[in-house]
């Protein structure tokens, strides 16, 4: 016998919805739709961006149009245009005659080097020079004596030739009168021929011997002169043991103790010519290529300003910088000291209507080829062409317009992505 179920007893109950609960549901639906509408664009931007970087790690600047002054501003130090350093000309004991800060005049002896080796060598070589001078004078005397002997021989040969000629003429006259034999005339002729030969040889000998004597004397003379030049150079070296100031000025730095033994070419001290001061500045390598001698500059310090010109530019780069010297255009200011710090501003270029943006690390990181422009919290990689740059600004030639927001620092975090989301 089948058991009946309770389906016949079930009854559908329709819930009642009042107005308050209906309003709450409608509000929840509307809020959800609004939240989706607000989140969807941001989610889409995040989805399309290659990376996401916090805004706190970035620096953004606005592209502007206006005056563009390309200049170099740097701290410089006062240096002497002429500041020679003096060195030891020979090894020995040095006695300083001055102290740091003493005023000195050009040619004044400010240090003395005691070098027994050099002074003894000078004495020895002077003795050799004296000996060679004696040899030279003796050679002159011997030459005159030998010339006299040669002249005597020549004169005797000439007399013998004349006597032989006279004897021949006498014998020829006597033979013509039959007083002498033909043999005697022939003998007289032979004697005359021999006398002529002796005279000829005497003439040739005096010519050759004169040349030989002259060469001998000349060689003695050259040996003496060579030794005299050597002695002159040694005297110069000995004189340089008295270290003299090359300029009028003040003693700068002392590199040795007041009494010390030094080696050859050791640094002794420096002399500063305070009548010609300049300001030395260190210029970044990127700006140095635009520097030129003669550019105007402004020097300031101690609440004063002076006009100057670029006087010298170093040809080498040291630690990414180039040294330049700025000279005072007018009279040198008073009360300046060596190594005193002054500010220097050098104007390279000035334009009244240029598109610029604040200079930042992006210039070097991007190599001047692109920049990241911020639009709707997305930094978009944009090709640009940059022009001249100054300490605080860089000129934009193509790719950007006035009002664009450009990331000027922190782009190293982008890793070259085309689009980067900027989160707050």
Phi, psi and omega per residue, in radians:
X1 nan 2.210 -3.063
X2 -1.335 2.530 3.106
X3 -1.695 2.277 -3.131
X4 -1.275 2.493 3.037
X5 -1.512 -3.061 -3.068
X6 -1.817 0.314 -3.097
X7 -1.133 -0.513 -3.121
X8 -1.265 -0.254 -3.138
X9 -1.655 -0.223 -3.122
X10 -1.233 2.557 -3.118
X11 -2.526 2.207 -3.126
X12 -1.261 2.221 3.133
X13 -1.883 2.092 3.118
X14 -1.511 2.075 -3.109
X15 -1.234 2.598 3.106
X16 -1.688 2.306 3.137
X17 -1.924 2.115 3.132
X18 -1.557 3.018 -3.045
X19 -1.180 -0.571 -3.088
X20 -1.183 -0.757 -3.127
X21 -1.208 -0.599 3.112
X22 -1.091 -0.747 -3.116
X23 -1.121 -0.646 -3.138
X24 -1.139 -0.699 3.134
X25 -1.154 -0.735 -3.131
X26 -1.107 -0.706 3.132
X27 -1.128 -0.662 3.129
X28 -1.138 -0.705 3.132
X29 -1.122 -0.776 -3.129
X30 -1.093 -0.734 3.130
X31 -1.103 -0.707 3.123
X32 -1.110 -0.714 3.127
X33 -1.125 -0.725 3.132
X34 -1.123 -0.717 -3.135
X35 -1.104 -0.721 3.122
X36 -1.128 -0.729 -3.132
X37 -1.103 -0.576 -3.113
X38 -1.403 -0.624 -3.080
X39 -1.399 -0.561 -3.009
X40 -0.987 -0.850 -3.140
X41 -1.065 -0.765 3.129
X42 -1.089 -0.745 3.121
X43 -1.090 -0.645 3.139
X44 -1.196 -0.697 3.106
X45 -1.123 -0.747 3.104
X46 -1.092 -0.629 -3.122
X47 -1.184 -0.682 -3.083
X48 -1.441 -0.335 -3.131
X49 -1.341 2.540 -3.141
X50 -1.358 -0.544 -3.137
X51 -2.499 2.963 3.084
X52 -2.338 2.223 -3.086
X53 -2.268 2.470 3.140
X54 -1.229 2.440 3.133
X55 -1.123 -0.432 -3.132
X56 -1.153 -0.346 -3.115
X57 -1.638 0.043 -3.061
X58 -2.086 2.773 3.011
X59 -2.247 2.231 -3.044
X60 -2.055 2.449 3.103
X61 -2.287 2.732 -3.097
X62 -1.763 2.393 3.100
X63 -1.271 2.290 -3.098
X64 -2.275 2.816 3.043
X65 -2.106 2.295 -3.123
X66 2.983 -2.737 -3.106
X67 -1.199 2.443 3.134
X68 -2.274 1.983 3.129
X69 -1.935 2.064 3.134
X70 -1.727 1.887 -3.089
X71 -2.442 3.020 3.085
X72 -2.152 2.136 3.082
X73 -2.063 2.183 -3.081
X74 -2.658 2.776 3.032
X75 -1.516 2.339 3.128
X76 -2.175 2.953 3.122
X77 -2.187 2.503 -3.140
X78 -1.271 2.233 3.100
X79 -2.319 2.716 3.102
X80 -1.424 2.348 3.091
X81 -1.108 -0.581 3.088
X82 -2.130 1.926 -3.142
X83 -2.488 1.278 -3.066
X84 -1.248 2.554 3.020
X85 -1.846 2.281 -3.078
X86 -1.714 2.466 -3.072
X87 -2.136 2.807 3.114
X88 -1.333 2.191 -3.136
X89 -1.350 -0.325 -3.128
X90 -2.708 2.763 3.080
X91 -1.220 2.585 3.111
X92 2.774 -3.066 3.118
X93 -1.532 2.288 -3.070
X94 -1.854 2.326 3.054
X95 -2.040 1.998 3.132
X96 -1.397 2.372 3.133
X97 -1.738 -0.079 -3.060
X98 -2.359 2.989 3.057
X99 -2.117 2.853 3.115
X100 -1.044 2.289 3.135
X101 1.653 -0.176 3.126
X102 -1.196 2.484 3.057
X103 -1.378 2.383 -3.129
X104 -2.326 2.757 3.103
X105 -1.986 2.765 -3.122
X106 -1.078 2.261 -3.134
X107 1.574 -0.121 -3.141
X108 -1.266 2.395 3.102
X109 -1.313 2.074 -3.099
X110 -1.982 -0.156 3.064
X111 -2.782 2.640 3.137
X112 -2.256 2.321 3.117
X113 -1.873 2.180 3.092
X114 -1.631 1.922 -3.114
X115 -2.239 1.551 3.136
X116 -1.010 -0.629 -3.133
X117 -1.035 -0.793 -3.096
X118 -1.241 -0.730 3.140
X119 -1.156 -0.663 3.082
X120 -1.158 -0.694 3.117
X121 -1.103 -0.672 3.094
X122 -1.089 -0.758 -3.141
X123 -1.093 -0.728 3.140
X124 -1.134 -0.806 -3.104
X125 -1.227 -0.512 3.055
X126 -1.160 -0.674 3.084
X127 -1.108 -0.731 3.085
X128 -1.087 -0.685 3.121
X129 -1.129 -0.692 3.106
X130 -1.115 -0.713 3.125
X131 -1.115 -0.747 3.115
X132 -1.158 -0.562 3.098
X133 -1.174 -0.675 3.079
X134 -1.127 -0.745 3.105
X135 -1.060 -0.688 -3.136
X136 -1.139 -0.766 -3.141
X137 -1.204 -0.661 3.090
X138 -1.112 -0.693 3.112
X139 -1.100 -0.619 3.094
X140 -1.138 -0.743 3.134
X141 -1.151 -0.815 3.123
X142 -1.053 -0.658 -3.141
X143 -1.119 -0.731 3.116
X144 -1.139 -0.704 3.130
X145 -1.100 -0.787 -3.124
X146 -1.176 -0.583 3.088
X147 -1.157 -0.668 3.093
X148 -1.113 -0.724 3.104
X149 -1.112 -0.739 3.123
X150 -1.135 -0.672 3.114
X151 -1.172 -0.646 3.101
X152 -1.084 -0.793 3.119
X153 -1.074 -0.710 3.132
X154 -1.147 -0.734 -3.134
X155 -1.133 -0.731 3.112
X156 -1.095 -0.715 3.121
X157 -1.126 -0.631 3.109
X158 -1.171 -0.705 3.117
X159 -1.150 -0.737 3.115
X160 -1.074 -0.686 3.119
X161 -1.159 -0.694 3.130
X162 -1.164 -0.697 3.114
X163 -1.130 -0.739 3.135
X164 -1.110 -0.635 3.119
X165 -1.163 -0.724 3.130
X166 -1.152 -0.756 3.141
X167 -1.096 -0.680 3.123
X168 -1.135 -0.753 -3.121
X169 -1.128 -0.685 3.133
X170 -1.148 -0.758 3.130
X171 -1.164 -0.623 3.113
X172 -1.140 -0.681 3.114
X173 -1.184 -0.714 -3.141
X174 -1.159 -0.644 3.115
X175 -1.169 -0.604 3.133
X176 -1.167 -0.520 3.134
X177 -1.643 0.024 3.083
X178 1.379 0.327 -3.089
X179 -1.491 -0.451 -3.121
X180 -2.272 2.833 -3.118
X181 -1.497 2.842 3.125
X182 -1.065 -0.572 -3.127
X183 -1.071 -0.672 -3.126
X184 -1.193 -0.622 3.091
X185 -1.161 -0.729 3.120
X186 -1.111 -0.665 3.111
X187 -1.125 -0.694 3.108
X188 -1.134 -0.643 3.111
X189 -1.155 -0.724 3.101
X190 -1.093 -0.685 3.122
X191 -1.106 -0.693 3.112
X192 -1.142 -0.727 3.119
X193 -1.081 -0.753 3.121
X194 -1.103 -0.675 3.132
X195 -1.146 -0.680 3.108
X196 -1.140 -0.699 3.113
X197 -1.124 -0.755 3.124
X198 -1.091 -0.689 3.119
X199 -1.144 -0.720 3.130
X200 -1.091 -0.783 3.137
X201 -1.134 -0.662 3.123
X202 -1.109 -0.693 3.106
X203 -1.136 -0.745 3.124
X204 -1.177 -0.687 -3.139
X205 -1.099 -0.734 -3.108
X206 -1.156 -0.546 3.092
X207 -1.213 -0.830 -3.132
X208 -1.182 -0.766 -3.123
X209 -1.141 -0.577 3.077
X210 -1.086 -0.746 3.100
X211 -1.108 -0.769 3.141
X212 -1.092 -0.767 3.126
X213 -1.122 -0.696 3.134
X214 -1.122 -0.734 3.110
X215 -1.118 -0.690 3.139
X216 -1.116 -0.779 3.122
X217 -1.134 -0.688 -3.124
X218 -1.147 -0.678 3.126
X219 -1.145 -0.704 3.075
X220 -1.095 -0.689 -3.134
X221 -1.135 -0.779 -3.127
X222 -1.139 -0.681 3.105
X223 -1.089 -0.724 3.122
X224 -1.166 -0.752 -3.130
X225 -1.122 -0.688 3.106
X226 -1.084 -0.771 3.114
X227 -1.164 -0.629 3.122
X228 -1.131 -0.663 3.090
X229 -1.148 -0.690 3.112
X230 -1.104 -0.737 3.104
X231 -1.137 -0.669 3.114
X232 -1.077 -0.716 3.117
X233 -1.168 -0.670 3.097
X234 -1.145 -0.652 3.090
X235 -1.107 -0.671 3.091
X236 -1.086 -0.752 3.127
X237 -1.131 -0.686 3.103
X238 -1.167 -0.679 3.104
X239 -1.129 -0.568 3.115
X240 -1.244 -0.178 3.018
X241 -1.143 -0.398 2.969
X242 -1.558 1.709 -3.072
X243 -1.288 2.110 -3.074
X244 -1.945 2.622 3.109
X245 -1.270 2.245 -3.130
X246 -1.405 -0.243 -3.090
X247 -2.484 2.903 2.942
X248 -1.422 2.296 -3.133
X249 3.027 -2.531 3.139
X250 -2.250 2.621 3.076
X251 -1.227 2.237 3.138
X252 -1.582 -1.930 -3.064
X253 -1.611 2.398 3.015
X254 -1.681 2.204 -3.079
X255 -1.711 -0.100 -3.137
X256 -2.348 2.940 3.063
X257 -1.269 2.796 -3.118
X258 -0.923 -0.614 3.069
X259 -2.312 1.916 -3.083
X260 -2.582 2.683 3.061
X261 -1.704 2.214 -3.040
X262 -2.187 2.860 3.055
X263 -1.593 2.977 3.101
X264 -1.098 2.453 3.124
X265 1.209 0.299 3.068
X266 -1.296 2.518 3.110
X267 -1.247 2.318 -3.121
X268 -1.849 -1.051 -3.109
X269 -2.867 2.962 3.108
X270 -2.127 2.659 3.101
X271 -2.125 2.315 -3.070
X272 -1.920 2.187 3.054
X273 -1.583 1.736 -3.064
X274 -1.369 -0.016 3.116
X275 -1.440 -0.155 3.135
X276 -2.436 1.607 -3.138
X277 -1.832 2.613 3.090
X278 -2.358 2.931 3.105
X279 -1.987 2.135 3.129
X280 -1.703 2.226 3.139
X281 -2.158 2.671 3.071
X282 -1.818 2.078 -3.070
X283 -1.885 2.309 3.072
X284 -0.976 2.558 -3.081
X285 -1.009 -0.597 -3.097
X286 -1.146 -0.428 3.126
X287 -1.708 -0.342 -3.031
X288 -1.100 -0.539 -3.106
X289 -1.159 -0.351 3.138
X290 -1.659 -0.113 3.109
X291 -1.276 2.575 3.096
X292 -2.556 2.536 3.118
X293 -1.130 2.348 -3.131
X294 1.778 -0.170 3.102
X295 -1.115 2.500 3.134
X296 -1.331 2.655 -3.125
X297 -2.539 2.801 3.098
X298 -2.115 2.186 -3.115
X299 -1.931 2.332 -3.119
X300 -2.409 2.625 3.125
X301 2.958 2.643 -3.126
X302 1.011 0.528 3.129
X303 1.317 0.217 -3.129
X304 -2.211 2.835 3.125
X305 -2.298 2.543 3.115
X306 -2.406 2.617 3.066
X307 -1.521 2.523 -3.132
X308 -2.546 3.050 3.085
X309 -2.390 2.611 3.083
X310 -1.262 2.072 -3.068
X311 -1.779 -0.461 -3.101
X312 -2.727 2.575 3.116
X313 -2.318 2.234 -3.127
X314 -1.165 2.453 3.135
X315 -1.446 -0.013 -3.094
X316 -2.134 2.713 3.118
X317 -1.828 2.231 3.134
X318 -2.190 2.066 -3.139
X319 0.956 0.723 3.088
X320 1.300 0.221 -3.117
X321 -2.312 2.719 3.103
X322 -2.122 2.301 -3.133
X323 -1.468 2.359 3.096
X324 -2.293 2.616 3.125
X325 -1.983 2.284 3.130
X326 -1.970 2.205 -3.136
X327 -1.762 2.648 3.086
X328 -1.290 2.241 -3.093
X329 -1.241 -0.650 -3.123
X330 -1.808 -2.754 3.132
X331 -1.078 2.503 -3.110
X332 -1.145 2.311 3.113
X333 -1.095 2.671 3.119
X334 -1.514 2.840 3.019
X335 1.128 0.439 3.019
X336 -1.536 2.592 -3.116
X337 -2.181 2.709 3.090
X338 -1.025 2.352 3.116
X339 1.231 0.188 3.061
X340 -1.181 2.451 -3.080
X341 -1.500 2.300 3.081
X342 -2.405 2.702 3.108
X343 -1.671 2.456 -3.109
X344 -2.272 2.343 3.088
X345 -2.222 2.116 -3.138
X346 -1.997 2.093 -3.136
X347 -1.522 2.078 3.136
X348 -1.632 -0.670 -3.067
X349 -2.788 2.641 3.131
X350 -2.541 2.221 -3.139
X351 -2.335 2.569 -3.076
X352 -1.667 -0.341 -3.094
X353 -2.384 1.628 -3.107
X354 -2.450 2.566 3.091
X355 -1.554 2.051 -3.033
X356 -2.345 2.843 3.021
X357 -2.508 2.693 -3.123
X358 -1.018 2.350 -3.127
X359 -1.260 2.429 3.124
X360 -2.630 -3.057 -3.100
X361 -1.162 -0.298 -3.113
X362 -1.098 -0.451 -3.133
X363 -1.080 -0.777 -3.137
X364 -1.397 -0.639 -3.107
X365 -1.187 -0.685 -3.122
X366 -1.536 -0.208 -3.125
X367 1.207 0.303 3.136
X368 1.350 0.189 -3.074
X369 -1.714 -0.472 -3.110
X370 -2.681 2.902 3.087
X371 -2.515 2.745 3.104
X372 -1.721 2.002 -3.139
X373 -1.708 2.278 -3.081
X374 -1.574 2.124 3.062
X375 -2.404 2.094 3.118
X376 0.931 0.855 3.099
X377 1.095 0.351 3.064
X378 -2.137 2.211 3.069
X379 -1.591 2.011 -3.066
X380 -1.802 2.242 3.112
X381 -1.233 2.048 -3.026
X382 -2.159 2.202 3.085
X383 -1.132 2.372 3.115
X384 -2.425 2.871 3.020
X385 -2.211 2.057 -3.086
X386 -1.701 2.641 3.115
X387 -1.902 -2.286 -3.117
X388 -1.250 2.783 3.127
X389 -2.392 2.623 3.086
X390 -2.085 -2.930 -3.132
X391 -1.109 -0.680 -3.035
X392 -2.066 -0.106 -3.111
X393 -2.399 2.791 3.047
X394 -2.338 2.428 -3.101
X395 -1.434 2.391 3.104
X396 -1.878 2.120 -3.138
X397 -1.678 -0.659 -3.121
X398 -2.587 2.662 2.990
X399 1.809 -0.389 -3.121
X400 -2.238 2.858 3.107
X401 -2.385 2.935 -3.119
X402 -1.039 2.325 3.113
X403 1.690 -0.250 3.118
X404 -1.112 2.464 3.090
X405 -1.694 2.124 -3.049
X406 -2.083 2.334 3.050
X407 -1.331 1.999 -3.061
X408 -1.755 -0.228 3.071
X409 -2.623 2.616 -3.110
X410 1.667 0.035 -3.125
X411 -1.222 -0.180 3.086
X412 -1.157 -0.335 3.089
X413 -1.377 -0.190 -3.087
X414 -1.413 -0.362 -3.134
X415 0.976 0.540 3.073
X416 1.320 0.227 3.129
X417 -1.138 2.584 -3.138
X418 -1.251 -0.614 -3.130
X419 -2.359 2.301 -3.126
X420 -2.286 2.186 3.109
X421 -1.377 2.370 3.128
X422 -1.855 1.987 -3.119
X423 -1.740 2.596 3.129
X424 -1.497 nan nan
